């Protein structure tokens, strides 16, 4: 998926992934990360997810990263927020209170932007990436995140021969191959999502699971 693919999806308002409510798995499982209120949370490939507002409502500072300027503009306008906008290296930075969105390519992030991150929320981010890009994404997170960072990761699992991604099916074996041994990985729950996903049923799926993981970045070896 090239950046152009995603920019076009935003230009055409083809945003089938966007949820009008707070993600149910986030609300259920975020407390298990046991973060302090003021923890700074990275939301990679954030779109205009309302989950960022929910995270901020807990007291967290939120750092979203998103390639489409339309996503940032819609996020702030639709939530009646008026951001300050400036430049930060290769990113356009939008800021309101505790929410910052960096508009640019996730793969341009450097350690200086993520040094004080304590947690990551990945919903529809890893699974938005094609198989050949996922190792690069996992390597970037391992390289950029300090030891001790916790993540909530939500993936989809389905028969990939029945539907083209995105979203892609990413099985537990692949999650482990991507993130171990730099991260400890624990499945928190598996949810049968087919009944609630008529658009995927219409595309040919007869089984669809969401798997929710907790990841923890191990301390780097000296
Ligand atoms: C499937 S959407 C998920 C958005 C969000 N996580 C949510 O749950 O609503 C994937 C998003 O990633 C963005 N994206 C894709 N590639 C990116 C990249 N290299 N850097 C930053 N954002 C990217 C797309 O524009 C799109 O908004």
py3Dmol code that shows the C-alpha trace and the ligand (Angstrom):
import py3Dmol

protein = """\
ATOM      1  CA  UNK A   1       0.000   0.000   0.000  1.00  0.00           C
ATOM      2  CA  UNK A   2       1.646   3.178  -1.114  1.00  0.00           C
ATOM      3  CA  UNK A   3       1.000   6.479   0.678  1.00  0.00           C
ATOM      4  CA  UNK A   4      -0.984   7.428  -2.445  1.00  0.00           C
ATOM      5  CA  UNK A   5      -3.384   4.523  -1.812  1.00  0.00           C
ATOM      6  CA  UNK A   6      -4.257   5.941   1.623  1.00  0.00           C
ATOM      7  CA  UNK A   7      -4.323   9.563   0.515  1.00  0.00           C
ATOM      8  CA  UNK A   8      -6.842   8.541  -2.159  1.00  0.00           C
ATOM      9  CA  UNK A   9      -8.984   6.689   0.370  1.00  0.00           C
ATOM     10  CA  UNK A  10      -9.183   9.924   2.377  1.00  0.00           C
ATOM     11  CA  UNK A  11      -9.838  12.069  -0.723  1.00  0.00           C
ATOM     12  CA  UNK A  12     -12.729   9.763  -1.663  1.00  0.00           C
ATOM     13  CA  UNK A  13     -13.952   9.438   1.937  1.00  0.00           C
ATOM     14  CA  UNK A  14     -13.655   5.643   1.704  1.00  0.00           C
ATOM     15  CA  UNK A  15     -13.167   5.150   5.423  1.00  0.00           C
ATOM     16  CA  UNK A  16     -14.813   1.795   6.124  1.00  0.00           C
ATOM     17  CA  UNK A  17     -12.482   1.229   9.090  1.00  0.00           C
ATOM     18  CA  UNK A  18     -13.556   4.340  10.969  1.00  0.00           C
ATOM     19  CA  UNK A  19     -15.654   3.733  14.084  1.00  0.00           C
ATOM     20  CA  UNK A  20     -18.190   6.258  15.362  1.00  0.00           C
ATOM     21  CA  UNK A  21     -17.833   4.957  18.894  1.00  0.00           C
ATOM     22  CA  UNK A  22     -14.967   4.168  21.224  1.00  0.00           C
ATOM     23  CA  UNK A  23     -13.552   0.751  20.401  1.00  0.00           C
ATOM     24  CA  UNK A  24     -15.034  -1.796  22.794  1.00  0.00           C
ATOM     25  CA  UNK A  25     -11.764  -3.713  23.200  1.00  0.00           C
ATOM     26  CA  UNK A  26      -9.906  -0.534  24.070  1.00  0.00           C
ATOM     27  CA  UNK A  27     -12.357   0.313  26.820  1.00  0.00           C
ATOM     28  CA  UNK A  28     -12.294  -3.253  28.170  1.00  0.00           C
ATOM     29  CA  UNK A  29      -8.586  -3.997  28.026  1.00  0.00           C
ATOM     30  CA  UNK A  30      -6.747  -0.686  28.350  1.00  0.00           C
ATOM     31  CA  UNK A  31      -6.942  -0.789  32.180  1.00  0.00           C
ATOM     32  CA  UNK A  32      -4.933  -4.032  32.130  1.00  0.00           C
ATOM     33  CA  UNK A  33      -1.916  -2.026  30.943  1.00  0.00           C
ATOM     34  CA  UNK A  34      -1.936  -0.341  34.378  1.00  0.00           C
ATOM     35  CA  UNK A  35      -0.548   2.947  33.167  1.00  0.00           C
ATOM     36  CA  UNK A  36      -0.183   6.128  35.161  1.00  0.00           C
ATOM     37  CA  UNK A  37      -2.647   8.871  34.200  1.00  0.00           C
ATOM     38  CA  UNK A  38       0.017  11.035  32.611  1.00  0.00           C
ATOM     39  CA  UNK A  39       1.451   8.251  30.411  1.00  0.00           C
ATOM     40  CA  UNK A  40       2.190   9.348  26.835  1.00  0.00           C
ATOM     41  CA  UNK A  41       0.509   7.081  24.280  1.00  0.00           C
ATOM     42  CA  UNK A  42       1.550   6.557  20.667  1.00  0.00           C
ATOM     43  CA  UNK A  43      -1.270   5.840  18.207  1.00  0.00           C
ATOM     44  CA  UNK A  44       0.442   4.830  14.957  1.00  0.00           C
ATOM     45  CA  UNK A  45      -1.548   5.161  11.717  1.00  0.00           C
ATOM     46  CA  UNK A  46      -4.247   6.863  13.755  1.00  0.00           C
ATOM     47  CA  UNK A  47      -6.712   8.083  11.126  1.00  0.00           C
ATOM     48  CA  UNK A  48      -9.298  10.240  12.881  1.00  0.00           C
ATOM     49  CA  UNK A  49      -9.957   7.654  15.552  1.00  0.00           C
ATOM     50  CA  UNK A  50     -12.176   8.782  18.417  1.00  0.00           C
ATOM     51  CA  UNK A  51     -10.170   6.429  20.597  1.00  0.00           C
ATOM     52  CA  UNK A  52      -7.591   9.225  20.844  1.00  0.00           C
ATOM     53  CA  UNK A  53     -10.177  11.382  22.632  1.00  0.00           C
ATOM     54  CA  UNK A  54     -10.957   8.542  25.016  1.00  0.00           C
ATOM     55  CA  UNK A  55      -7.274   8.045  25.808  1.00  0.00           C
ATOM     56  CA  UNK A  56      -6.884  11.781  26.397  1.00  0.00           C
ATOM     57  CA  UNK A  57      -9.957  11.750  28.652  1.00  0.00           C
ATOM     58  CA  UNK A  58      -8.081   9.348  30.950  1.00  0.00           C
ATOM     59  CA  UNK A  59      -5.379  11.972  31.361  1.00  0.00           C
ATOM     60  CA  UNK A  60      -2.938  10.489  28.846  1.00  0.00           C
ATOM     61  CA  UNK A  61      -0.966  12.629  26.419  1.00  0.00           C
ATOM     62  CA  UNK A  62      -1.697  11.227  22.956  1.00  0.00           C
ATOM     63  CA  UNK A  63       0.641  11.231  19.970  1.00  0.00           C
ATOM     64  CA  UNK A  64      -1.080  10.148  16.748  1.00  0.00           C
ATOM     65  CA  UNK A  65       0.815   9.637  13.514  1.00  0.00           C
ATOM     66  CA  UNK A  66      -1.065   9.764  10.246  1.00  0.00           C
ATOM     67  CA  UNK A  67      -0.098  10.241   6.616  1.00  0.00           C
ATOM     68  CA  UNK A  68      -3.208  12.095   5.489  1.00  0.00           C
ATOM     69  CA  UNK A  69      -3.652  15.779   6.319  1.00  0.00           C
ATOM     70  CA  UNK A  70      -7.387  15.304   5.653  1.00  0.00           C
ATOM     71  CA  UNK A  71      -7.545  12.857   8.562  1.00  0.00           C
ATOM     72  CA  UNK A  72      -6.028  15.415  10.933  1.00  0.00           C
ATOM     73  CA  UNK A  73      -8.238  18.220   9.674  1.00  0.00           C
ATOM     74  CA  UNK A  74     -11.380  16.092  10.014  1.00  0.00           C
ATOM     75  CA  UNK A  75     -10.377  14.803  13.456  1.00  0.00           C
ATOM     76  CA  UNK A  76     -10.068  18.297  14.881  1.00  0.00           C
ATOM     77  CA  UNK A  77     -13.007  19.870  13.008  1.00  0.00           C
ATOM     78  CA  UNK A  78     -15.438  17.026  13.801  1.00  0.00           C
ATOM     79  CA  UNK A  79     -14.544  17.236  17.477  1.00  0.00           C
ATOM     80  CA  UNK A  80     -14.774  21.049  17.608  1.00  0.00           C
ATOM     81  CA  UNK A  81     -11.087  21.397  18.419  1.00  0.00           C
ATOM     82  CA  UNK A  82      -8.871  24.159  17.088  1.00  0.00           C
ATOM     83  CA  UNK A  83      -5.305  22.959  16.805  1.00  0.00           C
ATOM     84  CA  UNK A  84      -2.105  24.933  16.572  1.00  0.00           C
ATOM     85  CA  UNK A  85      -0.199  23.793  13.499  1.00  0.00           C
ATOM     86  CA  UNK A  86       3.546  23.964  12.955  1.00  0.00           C
ATOM     87  CA  UNK A  87       6.352  21.951  11.447  1.00  0.00           C
ATOM     88  CA  UNK A  88       8.392  19.337  13.287  1.00  0.00           C
ATOM     89  CA  UNK A  89      11.081  17.912  10.998  1.00  0.00           C
ATOM     90  CA  UNK A  90       9.325  16.027   8.190  1.00  0.00           C
ATOM     91  CA  UNK A  91       5.960  16.249   9.998  1.00  0.00           C
ATOM     92  CA  UNK A  92       3.206  18.799  10.183  1.00  0.00           C
ATOM     93  CA  UNK A  93       2.299  18.926  13.868  1.00  0.00           C
ATOM     94  CA  UNK A  94      -1.279  19.617  15.018  1.00  0.00           C
ATOM     95  CA  UNK A  95      -1.690  20.205  18.745  1.00  0.00           C
ATOM     96  CA  UNK A  96      -4.575  20.785  21.138  1.00  0.00           C
ATOM     97  CA  UNK A  97      -4.103  20.360  24.861  1.00  0.00           C
ATOM     98  CA  UNK A  98      -2.846  16.803  25.373  1.00  0.00           C
ATOM     99  CA  UNK A  99      -3.452  15.598  21.817  1.00  0.00           C
ATOM    100  CA  UNK A 100      -0.756  15.882  19.162  1.00  0.00           C
ATOM    101  CA  UNK A 101      -1.079  14.546  15.631  1.00  0.00           C
ATOM    102  CA  UNK A 102       1.994  14.282  13.461  1.00  0.00           C
ATOM    103  CA  UNK A 103       1.016  14.305   9.812  1.00  0.00           C
ATOM    104  CA  UNK A 104       3.586  12.450   7.764  1.00  0.00           C
ATOM    105  CA  UNK A 105       4.994   8.997   7.180  1.00  0.00           C
ATOM    106  CA  UNK A 106       5.202   6.739  10.251  1.00  0.00           C
ATOM    107  CA  UNK A 107       8.503   5.431   8.885  1.00  0.00           C
ATOM    108  CA  UNK A 108      10.031   8.915   9.235  1.00  0.00           C
ATOM    109  CA  UNK A 109       9.625   8.870  13.041  1.00  0.00           C
ATOM    110  CA  UNK A 110      12.853   9.154  14.976  1.00  0.00           C
ATOM    111  CA  UNK A 111      13.753   8.326  18.590  1.00  0.00           C
ATOM    112  CA  UNK A 112      13.484  12.006  19.557  1.00  0.00           C
ATOM    113  CA  UNK A 113       9.713  11.940  18.903  1.00  0.00           C
ATOM    114  CA  UNK A 114       9.150   8.734  20.899  1.00  0.00           C
ATOM    115  CA  UNK A 115      11.611   8.950  23.785  1.00  0.00           C
ATOM    116  CA  UNK A 116       8.956   9.536  26.454  1.00  0.00           C
ATOM    117  CA  UNK A 117       6.269   7.209  25.072  1.00  0.00           C
ATOM    118  CA  UNK A 118       4.977   4.724  27.669  1.00  0.00           C
ATOM    119  CA  UNK A 119       2.311   2.913  25.686  1.00  0.00           C
ATOM    120  CA  UNK A 120       1.085   2.146  22.178  1.00  0.00           C
ATOM    121  CA  UNK A 121      -2.455   1.621  20.910  1.00  0.00           C
ATOM    122  CA  UNK A 122      -2.597  -0.222  17.597  1.00  0.00           C
ATOM    123  CA  UNK A 123      -6.050  -0.829  16.212  1.00  0.00           C
ATOM    124  CA  UNK A 124      -6.262  -1.345  12.436  1.00  0.00           C
ATOM    125  CA  UNK A 125      -2.654  -0.190  12.020  1.00  0.00           C
ATOM    126  CA  UNK A 126      -0.497  -3.337  11.744  1.00  0.00           C
ATOM    127  CA  UNK A 127      -3.337  -4.993   9.810  1.00  0.00           C
ATOM    128  CA  UNK A 128      -3.505  -2.047   7.406  1.00  0.00           C
ATOM    129  CA  UNK A 129      -0.034  -2.915   6.173  1.00  0.00           C
ATOM    130  CA  UNK A 130       0.697  -5.560   3.504  1.00  0.00           C
ATOM    131  CA  UNK A 131       2.849  -8.567   4.463  1.00  0.00           C
ATOM    132  CA  UNK A 132       6.047  -7.098   3.014  1.00  0.00           C
ATOM    133  CA  UNK A 133       5.732  -3.890   5.077  1.00  0.00           C
ATOM    134  CA  UNK A 134       4.826  -5.441   8.433  1.00  0.00           C
ATOM    135  CA  UNK A 135       8.390  -6.485   9.367  1.00  0.00           C
ATOM    136  CA  UNK A 136       9.533  -2.887   8.753  1.00  0.00           C
ATOM    137  CA  UNK A 137       6.750  -1.606  11.026  1.00  0.00           C
ATOM    138  CA  UNK A 138       7.644  -4.066  13.801  1.00  0.00           C
ATOM    139  CA  UNK A 139      11.365  -3.272  13.461  1.00  0.00           C
ATOM    140  CA  UNK A 140      10.633   0.455  13.685  1.00  0.00           C
ATOM    141  CA  UNK A 141       8.628  -0.002  16.887  1.00  0.00           C
ATOM    142  CA  UNK A 142      11.312  -2.219  18.429  1.00  0.00           C
ATOM    143  CA  UNK A 143      14.004   0.300  17.501  1.00  0.00           C
ATOM    144  CA  UNK A 144      12.133   3.390  18.641  1.00  0.00           C
ATOM    145  CA  UNK A 145      10.319   2.339  21.800  1.00  0.00           C
ATOM    146  CA  UNK A 146      12.050   2.399  25.158  1.00  0.00           C
ATOM    147  CA  UNK A 147      12.086  -0.760  27.333  1.00  0.00           C
ATOM    148  CA  UNK A 148       8.965  -1.193  29.475  1.00  0.00           C
ATOM    149  CA  UNK A 149       6.530   0.286  26.932  1.00  0.00           C
ATOM    150  CA  UNK A 150       3.200  -1.581  26.902  1.00  0.00           C
ATOM    151  CA  UNK A 151       0.968  -1.950  23.860  1.00  0.00           C
ATOM    152  CA  UNK A 152      -2.580  -2.937  23.149  1.00  0.00           C
ATOM    153  CA  UNK A 153      -2.670  -4.525  19.699  1.00  0.00           C
ATOM    154  CA  UNK A 154      -5.897  -5.516  17.954  1.00  0.00           C
ATOM    155  CA  UNK A 155      -5.654  -7.740  14.879  1.00  0.00           C
ATOM    156  CA  UNK A 156      -8.050  -9.522  12.555  1.00  0.00           C
ATOM    157  CA  UNK A 157      -7.830 -13.182  11.602  1.00  0.00           C
ATOM    158  CA  UNK A 158      -9.731 -14.583   8.625  1.00  0.00           C
ATOM    159  CA  UNK A 159      -9.198 -16.709   5.530  1.00  0.00           C
ATOM    160  CA  UNK A 160      -7.070 -14.391   3.380  1.00  0.00           C
ATOM    161  CA  UNK A 161      -7.967 -16.345   0.227  1.00  0.00           C
ATOM    162  CA  UNK A 162     -11.586 -15.164   0.604  1.00  0.00           C
ATOM    163  CA  UNK A 163     -10.867 -11.438   0.752  1.00  0.00           C
ATOM    164  CA  UNK A 164      -8.102  -9.100  -0.326  1.00  0.00           C
ATOM    165  CA  UNK A 165      -6.744  -6.735   2.314  1.00  0.00           C
ATOM    166  CA  UNK A 166      -6.561  -4.186   3.721  1.00  0.00           C
ATOM    167  CA  UNK A 167      -7.456  -4.978   6.396  1.00  0.00           C
ATOM    168  CA  UNK A 168      -5.175  -8.003   6.270  1.00  0.00           C
ATOM    169  CA  UNK A 169      -5.415 -11.161   8.301  1.00  0.00           C
ATOM    170  CA  UNK A 170      -2.450 -11.362  10.684  1.00  0.00           C
ATOM    171  CA  UNK A 171      -2.294 -14.626  12.618  1.00  0.00           C
ATOM    172  CA  UNK A 172      -0.788 -15.055  16.077  1.00  0.00           C
ATOM    173  CA  UNK A 173       2.171 -16.944  14.602  1.00  0.00           C
ATOM    174  CA  UNK A 174       3.001 -13.878  12.510  1.00  0.00           C
ATOM    175  CA  UNK A 175       2.542 -11.472  15.431  1.00  0.00           C
ATOM    176  CA  UNK A 176       5.049 -13.559  17.380  1.00  0.00           C
ATOM    177  CA  UNK A 177       7.463 -13.762  14.440  1.00  0.00           C
ATOM    178  CA  UNK A 178       7.254  -9.982  14.008  1.00  0.00           C
ATOM    179  CA  UNK A 179       7.610  -8.860  17.608  1.00  0.00           C
ATOM    180  CA  UNK A 180       9.458 -11.573  19.550  1.00  0.00           C
ATOM    181  CA  UNK A 181      11.920 -11.568  21.249  1.00  0.00           C
ATOM    182  CA  UNK A 182      11.957  -7.762  21.593  1.00  0.00           C
ATOM    183  CA  UNK A 183       8.408  -7.823  22.994  1.00  0.00           C
ATOM    184  CA  UNK A 184       6.663 -10.154  25.440  1.00  0.00           C
ATOM    185  CA  UNK A 185       3.290 -11.080  23.958  1.00  0.00           C
ATOM    186  CA  UNK A 186       0.108 -12.187  25.672  1.00  0.00           C
ATOM    187  CA  UNK A 187      -3.326 -12.773  24.127  1.00  0.00           C
ATOM    188  CA  UNK A 188      -5.932 -11.021  26.256  1.00  0.00           C
ATOM    189  CA  UNK A 189      -8.976 -12.162  24.333  1.00  0.00           C
ATOM    190  CA  UNK A 190     -10.335 -13.442  21.031  1.00  0.00           C
ATOM    191  CA  UNK A 191     -13.632 -12.055  19.799  1.00  0.00           C
ATOM    192  CA  UNK A 192     -15.937 -13.445  17.104  1.00  0.00           C
ATOM    193  CA  UNK A 193     -16.493 -10.335  14.996  1.00  0.00           C
ATOM    194  CA  UNK A 194     -18.399 -11.766  12.017  1.00  0.00           C
ATOM    195  CA  UNK A 195     -21.927 -10.993  13.219  1.00  0.00           C
ATOM    196  CA  UNK A 196     -20.983  -7.321  13.628  1.00  0.00           C
ATOM    197  CA  UNK A 197     -19.188  -7.058  10.286  1.00  0.00           C
ATOM    198  CA  UNK A 198     -21.751  -7.185   7.480  1.00  0.00           C
ATOM    199  CA  UNK A 199     -19.319  -5.474   5.086  1.00  0.00           C
ATOM    200  CA  UNK A 200     -16.810  -8.324   5.497  1.00  0.00           C
ATOM    201  CA  UNK A 201     -19.530 -10.962   5.267  1.00  0.00           C
ATOM    202  CA  UNK A 202     -20.601  -9.320   1.981  1.00  0.00           C
ATOM    203  CA  UNK A 203     -16.994  -9.609   0.769  1.00  0.00           C
ATOM    204  CA  UNK A 204     -17.102 -13.383   1.267  1.00  0.00           C
ATOM    205  CA  UNK A 205     -15.971 -14.075   4.827  1.00  0.00           C
ATOM    206  CA  UNK A 206     -17.659 -16.787   6.871  1.00  0.00           C
ATOM    207  CA  UNK A 207     -15.379 -16.430   9.892  1.00  0.00           C
ATOM    208  CA  UNK A 208     -13.673 -13.385  11.384  1.00  0.00           C
ATOM    209  CA  UNK A 209     -11.895 -13.075  14.703  1.00  0.00           C
ATOM    210  CA  UNK A 210     -10.434 -10.073  16.451  1.00  0.00           C
ATOM    211  CA  UNK A 211      -7.521 -10.925  18.702  1.00  0.00           C
ATOM    212  CA  UNK A 212      -6.447  -8.523  21.397  1.00  0.00           C
ATOM    213  CA  UNK A 213      -2.877  -8.676  22.620  1.00  0.00           C
ATOM    214  CA  UNK A 214      -0.853  -7.011  25.316  1.00  0.00           C
ATOM    215  CA  UNK A 215       2.765  -6.481  24.303  1.00  0.00           C
ATOM    216  CA  UNK A 216       5.587  -5.284  26.490  1.00  0.00           C
ATOM    217  CA  UNK A 217       8.876  -3.999  25.102  1.00  0.00           C
ATOM    218  CA  UNK A 218      11.653  -5.872  26.891  1.00  0.00           C
ATOM    219  CA  UNK A 219      14.550  -3.834  28.230  1.00  0.00           C
ATOM    220  CA  UNK A 220      17.343  -3.636  25.640  1.00  0.00           C
ATOM    221  CA  UNK A 221      20.501  -5.595  26.397  1.00  0.00           C
ATOM    222  CA  UNK A 222      23.393  -3.350  27.487  1.00  0.00           C
TER     223      UNK A 222
END
"""
ligand_1 = """\
27
LIG
C -7.116 1.254 8.399
S -6.799 2.921 8.833
C -6.878 2.820 10.619
C -6.941 4.156 11.304
C -7.085 4.080 12.835
N -6.056 3.279 13.457
C -8.468 3.641 13.252
O -8.580 2.660 13.981
O -9.443 4.302 12.853
C -5.048 3.074 8.517
C -4.587 4.515 8.548
O -3.172 4.543 8.410
C -2.803 5.654 7.621
N -1.461 5.326 7.081
C -1.163 4.382 6.170
N 0.166 4.324 5.955
C 0.739 5.246 6.778
C 2.073 5.648 7.038
N 3.119 5.085 6.387
N 2.304 6.621 7.934
C 1.261 7.186 8.604
N -0.042 6.846 8.399
C -0.302 5.890 7.500
C -3.920 5.751 6.598
O -4.037 7.032 6.017
C -5.147 5.383 7.438
O -5.751 6.521 7.990
"""
view = py3Dmol.view(width=600, height=400)
view.addModel(protein, "pdb")
view.setStyle({"model": 0}, {"cartoon": {"style": "trace"}})
view.addModel(ligand_1, "xyz")
view.setStyle({"model": 1}, {"stick": {}})
view.zoomTo()
view.show()
